[in-house]
Structure formats: C-alpha cells, structure tokens
Amino acid sequence: MATEHLVLLLAAAVAAGWVDAVVGGGGLIQLPALMLLGPGQPVTALATNKLASIAGTTTAAIAYTRRAKPDLQVAVPAGVLAVGCAALGALTATAISSALLRPIIMVVLLSVAAIVVLRPSLGRLPKPVLRTRRRIAAAVLVPGVAIAFYDGLVGPGTGTFLVLAFTALLGSDFVNASANAKIINTGTNLGALLVFASQGHVLWTLGAAMAVGNILGAQLGARMAIARGAGFVRAVLLVVVTGMVIRLGIEQFG
C-alpha cells in the first residue's frame, strides 16, 4: 500500500473514532475510505472496518462508564444480545443486497433529523419516564436485537439509532444515551467481526493500525461529549445524519 494511502486511512480512523464516540456514525468516514484506498473486495473493507471500530467503541464505552452514567441494567443485557444478533445480520448480509435497503435507511435517517430539529428539547435534559417492565424490555430488545441485527446487515447510522432509541424509550439525555450506545455498539462490532474473521476477510495489520487511530479519536470524542454536554452532541448528531443522507443519496441515485 502507498504511504500516502496509509496516512489517509489512519486520519480517517481518528476522525471516525471521534464521530463514533460523540454520537455514532463513524462508518460514514472510515468505511468509504477503506473501500476507496484499501486493498481487497468490499467485504474486506467491511471486515477491516469492524476491527478498527471495535477498538474505538470499546475504549469510548470505558470512558463513558467512568465519567457519565450509562444505564447498565439495560445496556449490559442489550450488549450481550447484540453480539449474536449482529453476527446473524452479518451472515444475512451475504444473501441480501444493501441497495435494496438504502431507500428505507434514507427515510429513517430523514425522520431522525426531522425529530431532532422539530423537538429542540429532545435529549438536552433527562426526561423522567415510568420504568415499567415493558419499557425496560423494549429498551433491551430494540437496541440489542433489532438495531444490532441492522448493524451486522448494513451498518450506516447504527450509533445514531441507538442514541435515539435510548432517548425515546428511557428519557435519557444525549450524553447518557451515547454512553449506553457505546456498550451495545461494542457488542455489535464484536458479533460482526467474529463472522468476518471466521471467513478470512479481515486485514489484521491494517485493521490494527487503524484501531490505534480509532482509539485516539474515540477518547477525544468521548471527553468532549461529556464536557460540552447534550447540546454539543445534538449539533454533531444533525451533521452526521445529514452526511449519511447525502452519502446514501449519492449511492442510490448517483
């Protein structure tokens, strides 16, 4: 690999780690960079992206756990479920074209952006909710099963969907929702990575180098999100969602 390509990939890994730690969506940066500059087939890029990403999400989860207040009663069981469901999604990805899902993902992302814009108070402060068994079960199953399966199957926007799920289901602010999301996102990355590794698709040396960049970006992003609060996370969320919609639109109609 050319030296300049490696430098660009490492820079993309740092940026992706930062975005992922703040609100999710680092794949918007890292995966296209791997597909454009990295060697191998698209599935190799997907697999190597998971290796780099799991390093960032794991360290971000640790940073959030130390400084914020993740809901471990929900996040831990959801994270355990996420490993298996993301693995199942990764296996299913070999049989379904992601092009079929792009229009649906675009509609969902546009809906997310509309909700955040039209409800400026969403996620700024914790909103007390009655924690019934049904609500807690939904807060475990929606992220740990549905969103985790989606991450293994397609991927774009997983962290963003996790943040919105915890905001809606538990009344969390954006910072604490991000803390929960990082724990589950670690599980989804692990599940998908196990499948890709078992099939021999991971470029371990390149992925390990990008993992270092991901860790650096994730540490910086987690600390900035915790220090600057929910308003900062909300702003980044809108930028990331807009970028995802543009990218998916180019892939769909370009």
Secondary structure, 3 states (H helix, E strand, C coil): CCHHHHHHHHHHHHHHHHHHHHCCCCHHHHHHHHHHHCCCCHHHHHHHHHHHHHHHHHHHHHHHHHHCCCCHHHHHHHHHHHHHHHHHHHHHHCCCCHHHCHHHHHHHHHHHHHHHHHCCCCCCCCCCCCCCHHHHHHHHHHHHHHHHHHHHHCCCCHHHHHHHHHHHHHCCCHHHHHHHHHHHHHHHHHHHHHHHHHCCCCCHHHHHHHHHHHHHHHHHHHHHHHHHCHHHHHHHHHHHHHHHHHHHHHHHHC
